[in-house]
Amino acid sequence: MSVGAPIPLETWVSGPVRATIAAMTADPWRSAVLDHHQDEIRAELVSAGAAPDRSTLTLYLHVLGRAMDYIGTTAPGDALPLACVHDTGMDWFTVRIAAACQLAINEGLAA
């Protein structure tokens, strides 16, 4: 099975995720959730000995995207990760992708 090349970080950050990030940062609760998920991603990277750099975040987003595709097309019934999380009205993958993209922006890796 070929998974193709990862989507460039700039493509992730310049896409529809910008509207998601804007909606999250405009609401105090969602903004706190976004910050929380960024902190979790940072902690995951630190524990893996990885820096939050362009290649690491590109790979992180690639894996999230592949996992989301797999669950969306393979998992039977209701998949837990697709349920709304933290009373945001958004699924875990949407929140996590937005957090990874916001982390890239915060790290100066994308405008």
N, CA, C and O atoms as a GROMACS GRO file, in nm:
protein
  444
    1MET      N    1   0.084  -0.118   0.000
    1MET     CA    2   0.000   0.000   0.000
    1MET      C    3   0.088   0.123   0.000
    1MET      O    4   0.175   0.138   0.086
    2SER      N    5   0.068   0.210  -0.093
    2SER     CA    6   0.143   0.334  -0.102
    2SER      C    7   0.067   0.445  -0.030
    2SER      O    8  -0.054   0.462  -0.050
    3VAL      N    9   0.138   0.520   0.052
    3VAL     CA   10   0.073   0.628   0.126
    3VAL      C   11   0.104   0.764   0.068
    3VAL      O   12   0.045   0.863   0.110
    4GLY      N   13   0.194   0.771  -0.029
    4GLY     CA   14   0.226   0.898  -0.092
    4GLY      C   15   0.314   0.985  -0.003
    4GLY      O   16   0.338   0.954   0.114
    5ALA      N   17   0.360   1.091  -0.061
    5ALA     CA   18   0.445   1.186   0.012
    5ALA      C   19   0.361   1.269   0.107
    5ALA      O   20   0.244   1.297   0.080
    6PRO      N   21   0.420   1.308   0.218
    6PRO     CA   22   0.346   1.395   0.311
    6PRO      C   23   0.310   1.529   0.247
    6PRO      O   24   0.385   1.582   0.165
    7ILE      N   25   0.197   1.581   0.284
    7ILE     CA   26   0.154   1.714   0.240
    7ILE      C   27   0.248   1.815   0.308
    7ILE      O   28   0.274   1.803   0.428
    8PRO      N   29   0.299   1.913   0.235
    8PRO     CA   30   0.389   2.011   0.297
    8PRO      C   31   0.321   2.086   0.412
    8PRO      O   32   0.201   2.110   0.411
    9LEU      N   33   0.401   2.121   0.510
    9LEU     CA   34   0.350   2.192   0.628
    9LEU      C   35   0.276   2.320   0.587
    9LEU      O   36   0.172   2.352   0.644
   10GLU      N   37   0.329   2.391   0.490
   10GLU     CA   38   0.266   2.516   0.445
   10GLU      C   39   0.125   2.492   0.392
   10GLU      O   40   0.036   2.576   0.411
   11THR      N   41   0.104   2.379   0.328
   11THR     CA   42  -0.029   2.346   0.276
   11THR      C   43  -0.126   2.321   0.391
   11THR      O   44  -0.240   2.368   0.388
   12TRP      N   45  -0.082   2.247   0.490
   12TRP     CA   46  -0.166   2.224   0.608
   12TRP      C   47  -0.206   2.357   0.672
   12TRP      O   48  -0.323   2.381   0.700
   13VAL      N   49  -0.107   2.441   0.694
   13VAL     CA   50  -0.129   2.565   0.770
   13VAL      C   51  -0.205   2.670   0.690
   13VAL      O   52  -0.272   2.754   0.750
   14SER      N   53  -0.197   2.667   0.559
   14SER     CA   54  -0.264   2.769   0.480
   14SER      C   55  -0.404   2.728   0.437
   14SER      O   56  -0.476   2.808   0.377
   15GLY      N   57  -0.443   2.607   0.467
   15GLY     CA   58  -0.573   2.557   0.425
   15GLY      C   59  -0.687   2.596   0.517
   15GLY      O   60  -0.678   2.694   0.591
   16PRO      N   61  -0.795   2.518   0.512
   16PRO     CA   62  -0.915   2.547   0.592
   16PRO      C   63  -0.890   2.549   0.743
   16PRO      O   64  -0.973   2.600   0.818
   17VAL      N   65  -0.778   2.494   0.786
   17VAL     CA   66  -0.748   2.494   0.929
   17VAL      C   67  -0.740   2.636   0.984
   17VAL      O   68  -0.762   2.657   1.103
   18ARG      N   69  -0.710   2.733   0.899
   18ARG     CA   70  -0.704   2.873   0.945
   18ARG      C   71  -0.839   2.916   1.003
   18ARG      O   72  -0.843   2.985   1.105
   19ALA      N   73  -0.948   2.876   0.938
   19ALA     CA   74  -1.082   2.911   0.989
   19ALA      C   75  -1.108   2.840   1.121
   19ALA      O   76  -1.170   2.898   1.211
   20THR      N   77  -1.062   2.717   1.133
   20THR     CA   78  -1.079   2.642   1.258
   20THR      C   79  -1.000   2.710   1.371
   20THR      O   80  -1.052   2.729   1.481
   21ILE      N   81  -0.877   2.747   1.343
   21ILE     CA   82  -0.794   2.815   1.443
   21ILE      C   83  -0.858   2.948   1.483
   21ILE      O   84  -0.863   2.982   1.601
   22ALA      N   85  -0.907   3.023   1.384
   22ALA     CA   86  -0.971   3.152   1.414
   22ALA      C   87  -1.094   3.134   1.502
   22ALA      O   88  -1.115   3.210   1.597
   23ALA      N   89  -1.175   3.033   1.471
   23ALA     CA   90  -1.294   3.006   1.553
   23ALA      C   91  -1.256   2.964   1.695
   23ALA      O   92  -1.321   3.002   1.792
   24MET      N   93  -1.150   2.886   1.705
   24MET     CA   94  -1.108   2.840   1.837
   24MET      C   95  -1.049   2.954   1.920
   24MET      O   96  -1.078   2.965   2.039
   25THR      N   97  -0.967   3.038   1.859
   25THR     CA   98  -0.905   3.146   1.936
   25THR      C   99  -1.003   3.258   1.970
   25THR      O  100  -0.978   3.337   2.061
   26ALA      N  101  -1.114   3.264   1.898
   26ALA     CA  102  -1.216   3.367   1.926
   26ALA      C  103  -1.301   3.333   2.048
   26ALA      O  104  -1.370   3.420   2.101
   27ASP      N  105  -1.297   3.208   2.092
   27ASP     CA  106  -1.379   3.163   2.205
   27ASP      C  107  -1.285   3.123   2.319
   27ASP      O  108  -1.194   3.042   2.298
   28PRO      N  109  -1.303   3.178   2.440
   28PRO     CA  110  -1.211   3.148   2.549
   28PRO      C  111  -1.196   2.998   2.580
   28PRO      O  112  -1.084   2.952   2.604
   29TRP      N  113  -1.305   2.924   2.581
   29TRP     CA  114  -1.296   2.781   2.612
   29TRP      C  115  -1.222   2.705   2.502
   29TRP      O  116  -1.131   2.626   2.530
   30ARG      N  117  -1.261   2.730   2.378
   30ARG     CA  118  -1.195   2.662   2.266
   30ARG      C  119  -1.047   2.701   2.257
   30ARG      O  120  -0.962   2.619   2.222
   31SER      N  121  -1.018   2.826   2.289
   31SER     CA  122  -0.879   2.871   2.289
   31SER      C  123  -0.797   2.796   2.394
   31SER      O  124  -0.682   2.759   2.369
   32ALA      N  125  -0.857   2.774   2.510
   32ALA     CA  126  -0.790   2.696   2.614
   32ALA      C  127  -0.769   2.552   2.569
   32ALA      O  128  -0.665   2.492   2.598
   33VAL      N  129  -0.866   2.495   2.499
   33VAL     CA  130  -0.854   2.359   2.446
   33VAL      C  131  -0.741   2.354   2.343
   33VAL      O  132  -0.661   2.260   2.343
   34LEU      N  133  -0.734   2.454   2.256
   34LEU     CA  134  -0.628   2.461   2.156
   34LEU      C  135  -0.491   2.466   2.225
   34LEU      O  136  -0.398   2.394   2.186
   35ASP      N  137  -0.479   2.551   2.327
   35ASP     CA  138  -0.353   2.560   2.403
   35ASP      C  139  -0.318   2.427   2.468
   35ASP      O  140  -0.203   2.384   2.466
   36HIS      N  141  -0.418   2.362   2.527
   36HIS     CA  142  -0.398   2.233   2.593
   36HIS      C  143  -0.343   2.130   2.494
   36HIS      O  144  -0.249   2.057   2.526
   37HIS      N  145  -0.402   2.124   2.376
   37HIS     CA  146  -0.358   2.027   2.276
   37HIS      C  147  -0.218   2.060   2.224
   37HIS      O  148  -0.140   1.970   2.194
   38GLN      N  149  -0.187   2.188   2.211
   38GLN     CA  150  -0.050   2.226   2.172
   38GLN      C  151   0.050   2.179   2.278
   38GLN      O  152   0.156   2.126   2.246
   39ASP      N  153   0.013   2.198   2.405
   39ASP     CA  154   0.100   2.153   2.515
   39ASP      C  155   0.118   2.002   2.511
   39ASP      O  156   0.228   1.952   2.533
   40GLU      N  157   0.010   1.928   2.483
   40GLU     CA  158   0.020   1.782   2.472
   40GLU      C  159   0.112   1.740   2.358
   40GLU      O  160   0.193   1.649   2.374
   41ILE      N  161   0.098   1.806   2.244
   41ILE     CA  162   0.183   1.773   2.130
   41ILE      C  163   0.329   1.800   2.165
   41ILE      O  164   0.416   1.717   2.137
   42ARG      N  165   0.356   1.915   2.226
   42ARG     CA  166   0.494   1.947   2.268
   42ARG      C  167   0.548   1.838   2.360
   42ARG      O  168   0.661   1.792   2.343
   43ALA      N  169   0.468   1.798   2.458
   43ALA     CA  170   0.510   1.695   2.554
   43ALA      C  171   0.537   1.562   2.482
   43ALA      O  172   0.634   1.493   2.514
   44GLU      N  173   0.452   1.526   2.387
   44GLU     CA  174   0.473   1.403   2.310
   44GLU      C  175   0.605   1.409   2.234
   44GLU      O  176   0.681   1.312   2.232
   45LEU      N  177   0.631   1.522   2.172
   45LEU     CA  178   0.755   1.538   2.096
   45LEU      C  179   0.877   1.533   2.187
   45LEU      O  180   0.976   1.467   2.154
   46VAL      N  181   0.870   1.601   2.301
   46VAL     CA  182   0.981   1.599   2.396
   46VAL      C  183   1.007   1.457   2.444
   46VAL      O  184   1.122   1.414   2.451
   47SER      N  185   0.902   1.384   2.477
   47SER     CA  186   0.921   1.248   2.527
   47SER      C  187   0.978   1.156   2.419
   47SER      O  188   1.040   1.054   2.450
   48ALA      N  189   0.957   1.191   2.292
   48ALA     CA  190   1.011   1.112   2.182
   48ALA      C  191   1.150   1.162   2.140
   48ALA      O  192   1.213   1.105   2.050
   49GLY      N  193   1.196   1.269   2.205
   49GLY     CA  194   1.327   1.325   2.169
   49GLY      C  195   1.324   1.401   2.038
   49GLY      O  196   1.427   1.414   1.971
   50ALA      N  197   1.208   1.452   2.000
   50ALA     CA  198   1.193   1.524   1.873
   50ALA      C  199   1.166   1.672   1.898
   50ALA      O  200   1.098   1.709   1.993
   51ALA      N  201   1.220   1.754   1.812
   51ALA     CA  202   1.197   1.898   1.819
   51ALA      C  203   1.071   1.934   1.740
   51ALA      O  204   1.037   1.865   1.644
   52PRO      N  205   1.002   2.041   1.780
   52PRO     CA  206   0.886   2.084   1.702
   52PRO      C  207   0.932   2.162   1.578
   52PRO      O  208   0.906   2.282   1.565
   53ASP      N  209   1.001   2.094   1.488
   53ASP     CA  210   1.051   2.158   1.367
   53ASP      C  211   0.965   2.121   1.247
   53ASP      O  212   0.866   2.048   1.259
   54ARG      N  213   1.002   2.173   1.131
   54ARG     CA  214   0.924   2.154   1.009
   54ARG      C  215   0.903   2.006   0.974
   54ARG      O  216   0.791   1.964   0.947
   55SER      N  217   1.010   1.928   0.977
   55SER     CA  218   0.996   1.788   0.937
   55SER      C  219   0.914   1.708   1.038
   55SER      O  220   0.833   1.624   0.999
   56THR      N  221   0.933   1.734   1.166
   56THR     CA  222   0.858   1.661   1.268
   56THR      C  223   0.709   1.693   1.262
   56THR      O  224   0.626   1.603   1.267
   57LEU      N  225   0.676   1.822   1.252
   57LEU     CA  226   0.534   1.859   1.247
   57LEU      C  227   0.469   1.815   1.116
   57LEU      O  228   0.350   1.782   1.114
   58THR      N  229   0.545   1.814   1.006
   58THR     CA  230   0.491   1.763   0.880
   58THR      C  231   0.457   1.615   0.894
   58THR      O  232   0.350   1.570   0.853
   59LEU      N  233   0.549   1.539   0.952
   59LEU     CA  234   0.524   1.396   0.974
   59LEU      C  235   0.408   1.375   1.071
   59LEU      O  236   0.323   1.289   1.047
   60TYR      N  237   0.402   1.453   1.178
   60TYR     CA  238   0.294   1.443   1.276
   60TYR      C  239   0.159   1.463   1.206
   60TYR      O  240   0.066   1.385   1.227
   61LEU      N  241   0.149   1.568   1.124
   61LEU     CA  242   0.024   1.595   1.054
   61LEU      C  243  -0.007   1.487   0.950
   61LEU      O  244  -0.123   1.452   0.929
   62HIS      N  245   0.095   1.434   0.887
   62HIS     CA  246   0.077   1.325   0.790
   62HIS      C  247   0.016   1.203   0.859
   62HIS      O  248  -0.079   1.142   0.808
   63VAL      N  249   0.069   1.168   0.974
   63VAL     CA  250   0.018   1.052   1.048
   63VAL      C  251  -0.125   1.078   1.095
   63VAL      O  252  -0.210   0.989   1.086
   64LEU      N  253  -0.152   1.198   1.145
   64LEU     CA  254  -0.290   1.230   1.185
   64LEU      C  255  -0.386   1.218   1.067
   64LEU      O  256  -0.494   1.160   1.079
   65GLY      N  257  -0.345   1.272   0.953
   65GLY     CA  258  -0.430   1.265   0.834
   65GLY      C  259  -0.456   1.122   0.790
   65GLY      O  260  -0.568   1.087   0.755
   66ARG      N  261  -0.351   1.040   0.790
   66ARG     CA  262  -0.366   0.899   0.752
   66ARG      C  263  -0.457   0.824   0.851
   66ARG      O  264  -0.541   0.744   0.811
   67ALA      N  265  -0.438   0.851   0.980
   67ALA     CA  266  -0.522   0.786   1.081
   67ALA      C  267  -0.668   0.828   1.065
   67ALA      O  268  -0.758   0.745   1.076
   68MET      N  269  -0.691   0.956   1.038
   68MET     CA  270  -0.827   1.005   1.019
   68MET      C  271  -0.890   0.939   0.896
   68MET      O  272  -1.005   0.898   0.899
   69ASP      N  273  -0.813   0.929   0.788
   69ASP     CA  274  -0.863   0.862   0.667
   69ASP      C  275  -0.898   0.716   0.697
   69ASP      O  276  -1.002   0.667   0.656
   70TYR      N  277  -0.810   0.648   0.769
   70TYR     CA  278  -0.831   0.507   0.801
   70TYR      C  279  -0.956   0.487   0.886
   70TYR      O  280  -1.040   0.401   0.857
   71ILE      N  281  -0.969   0.567   0.991
   71ILE     CA  282  -1.086   0.553   1.079
   71ILE      C  283  -1.213   0.588   1.004
   71ILE      O  284  -1.316   0.522   1.020
   72GLY      N  285  -1.206   0.692   0.923
   72GLY     CA  286  -1.325   0.734   0.848
   72GLY      C  287  -1.371   0.634   0.745
   72GLY      O  288  -1.489   0.631   0.710
   73THR      N  289  -1.281   0.551   0.695
   73THR     CA  290  -1.318   0.456   0.590
   73THR      C  291  -1.319   0.311   0.634
   73THR      O  292  -1.373   0.226   0.564
   74THR      N  293  -1.261   0.280   0.752
   74THR     CA  294  -1.246   0.141   0.792
   74THR      C  295  -1.319   0.106   0.921
   74THR      O  296  -1.376  -0.003   0.932
   75ALA      N  297  -1.320   0.195   1.018
   75ALA     CA  298  -1.378   0.163   1.148
   75ALA      C  299  -1.530   0.150   1.138
   75ALA      O  300  -1.596   0.238   1.083
   76PRO      N  301  -1.584   0.041   1.189
   76PRO     CA  302  -1.730   0.023   1.184
   76PRO      C  303  -1.799   0.107   1.292
   76PRO      O  304  -1.743   0.129   1.400
   77GLY      N  305  -1.918   0.151   1.262
   77GLY     CA  306  -1.998   0.222   1.362
   77GLY      C  307  -1.939   0.355   1.402
   77GLY      O  308  -1.861   0.416   1.329
   78ASP      N  309  -1.977   0.399   1.520
   78ASP     CA  310  -1.928   0.526   1.572
   78ASP      C  311  -1.786   0.508   1.623
   78ASP      O  312  -1.760   0.421   1.706
   79ALA      N  313  -1.697   0.589   1.575
   79ALA     CA  314  -1.558   0.584   1.618
   79ALA      C  315  -1.535   0.691   1.725
   79ALA      O  316  -1.563   0.809   1.702
   80LEU      N  317  -1.485   0.650   1.839
   80LEU     CA  318  -1.466   0.742   1.951
   80LEU      C  319  -1.388   0.868   1.914
   80LEU      O  320  -1.430   0.977   1.954
   81PRO      N  321  -1.276   0.858   1.840
   81PRO     CA  322  -1.202   0.980   1.810
   81PRO      C  323  -1.279   1.081   1.725
   81PRO      O  324  -1.241   1.197   1.717
   82LEU      N  325  -1.388   1.037   1.662
   82LEU     CA  326  -1.466   1.129   1.581
   82LEU      C  327  -1.578   1.195   1.660
   82LEU      O  328  -1.651   1.279   1.607
   83ALA      N  329  -1.593   1.157   1.787
   83ALA     CA  330  -1.691   1.221   1.873
   83ALA      C  331  -1.639   1.359   1.913
   83ALA      O  332  -1.518   1.382   1.915
   84CYS      N  333  -1.730   1.449   1.944
   84CYS     CA  334  -1.689   1.583   1.987
   84CYS      C  335  -1.614   1.575   2.119
   84CYS      O  336  -1.649   1.498   2.208
   85VAL      N  337  -1.509   1.655   2.131
   85VAL     CA  338  -1.426   1.652   2.251
   85VAL      C  339  -1.429   1.786   2.323
   85VAL      O  340  -1.442   1.892   2.261
   86HIS      N  341  -1.416   1.780   2.453
   86HIS     CA  342  -1.403   1.899   2.538
   86HIS      C  343  -1.515   2.001   2.518
   86HIS      O  344  -1.493   2.121   2.535
   87ASP      N  345  -1.633   1.957   2.482
   87ASP     CA  346  -1.746   2.047   2.457
   87ASP      C  347  -1.714   2.156   2.356
   87ASP      O  348  -1.760   2.270   2.368
   88THR      N  349  -1.634   2.121   2.256
   88THR     CA  350  -1.597   2.218   2.152
   88THR      C  351  -1.686   2.210   2.030
   88THR      O  352  -1.691   2.303   1.950
   89GLY      N  353  -1.758   2.097   2.015
   89GLY     CA  354  -1.835   2.074   1.894
   89GLY      C  355  -1.748   2.024   1.779
   89GLY      O  356  -1.793   2.015   1.665
   90MET      N  357  -1.621   1.992   1.811
   90MET     CA  358  -1.526   1.944   1.709
   90MET      C  359  -1.472   1.808   1.750
   90MET      O  360  -1.460   1.777   1.869
   91ASP      N  361  -1.438   1.727   1.649
   91ASP     CA  362  -1.382   1.596   1.678
   91ASP      C  363  -1.234   1.610   1.716
   91ASP      O  364  -1.171   1.714   1.693
   92TRP      N  365  -1.180   1.503   1.774
   92TRP     CA  366  -1.041   1.503   1.823
   92TRP      C  367  -0.942   1.534   1.711
   92TRP      O  368  -0.848   1.609   1.732
   93PHE      N  369  -0.962   1.476   1.593
   93PHE     CA  370  -0.868   1.498   1.482
   93PHE      C  371  -0.867   1.645   1.440
   93PHE      O  372  -0.760   1.700   1.415
   94THR      N  373  -0.983   1.708   1.431
   94THR     CA  374  -0.990   1.849   1.393
   94THR      C  375  -0.916   1.935   1.494
   94THR      O  376  -0.839   2.024   1.456
   95VAL      N  377  -0.939   1.908   1.622
   95VAL     CA  378  -0.872   1.984   1.728
   95VAL      C  379  -0.722   1.961   1.723
   95VAL      O  380  -0.644   2.056   1.734
   96ARG      N  381  -0.682   1.837   1.706
   96ARG     CA  382  -0.539   1.803   1.708
   96ARG      C  383  -0.467   1.862   1.587
   96ARG      O  384  -0.354   1.910   1.600
   97ILE      N  385  -0.529   1.857   1.470
   97ILE     CA  386  -0.468   1.916   1.350
   97ILE      C  387  -0.456   2.067   1.367
   97ILE      O  388  -0.353   2.125   1.333
   98ALA      N  389  -0.560   2.131   1.420
   98ALA     CA  390  -0.553   2.275   1.444
   98ALA      C  391  -0.442   2.308   1.543
   98ALA      O  392  -0.370   2.407   1.524
   99ALA      N  393  -0.427   2.227   1.647
   99ALA     CA  394  -0.322   2.251   1.747
   99ALA      C  395  -0.183   2.234   1.686
   99ALA      O  396  -0.093   2.313   1.715
  100ALA      N  397  -0.165   2.132   1.603
  100ALA     CA  398  -0.034   2.110   1.540
  100ALA      C  399  -0.002   2.226   1.444
  100ALA      O  400   0.112   2.271   1.438
  101CYS      N  401  -0.101   2.273   1.372
  101CYS     CA  402  -0.078   2.386   1.281
  101CYS      C  403  -0.051   2.514   1.359
  101CYS      O  404   0.036   2.593   1.320
  102GLN      N  405  -0.124   2.536   1.468
  102GLN     CA  406  -0.099   2.655   1.550
  102GLN      C  407   0.041   2.647   1.612
  102GLN      O  408   0.109   2.749   1.623
  103LEU      N  409   0.083   2.528   1.651
  103LEU     CA  410   0.218   2.510   1.704
  103LEU      C  411   0.322   2.548   1.598
  103LEU      O  412   0.421   2.614   1.629
  104ALA      N  413   0.299   2.507   1.474
  104ALA     CA  414   0.390   2.543   1.365
  104ALA      C  415   0.397   2.694   1.348
  104ALA      O  416   0.505   2.750   1.327
  105ILE      N  417   0.282   2.760   1.356
  105ILE     CA  418   0.278   2.906   1.346
  105ILE      C  419   0.354   2.969   1.462
  105ILE      O  420   0.435   3.060   1.442
  106ASN      N  421   0.328   2.920   1.583
  106ASN     CA  422   0.394   2.974   1.702
  106ASN      C  423   0.545   2.955   1.698
  106ASN      O  424   0.621   3.037   1.750
  107GLU      N  425   0.589   2.845   1.636
  107GLU     CA  426   0.732   2.816   1.625
  107GLU      C  427   0.798   2.894   1.511
  107GLU      O  428   0.919   2.883   1.491
  108GLY      N  429   0.719   2.971   1.437
  108GLY     CA  430   0.774   3.048   1.326
  108GLY      C  431   0.800   2.966   1.201
  108GLY      O  432   0.875   3.008   1.113
  109LEU      N  433   0.738   2.848   1.194
  109LEU     CA  434   0.761   2.760   1.079
  109LEU      C  435   0.666   2.790   0.964
  109LEU      O  436   0.687   2.744   0.852
  110ALA      N  437   0.562   2.866   0.991
  110ALA     CA  438   0.463   2.902   0.890
  110ALA      C  439   0.404   3.038   0.928
  110ALA      O  440   0.394   3.072   1.046
  111ALA      N  441   0.366   3.112   0.828
  111ALA     CA  442   0.311   3.246   0.852
  111ALA      C  443   0.162   3.239   0.875
  111ALA      O  444   0.098   3.342   0.897
   0.00000   0.00000   0.00000
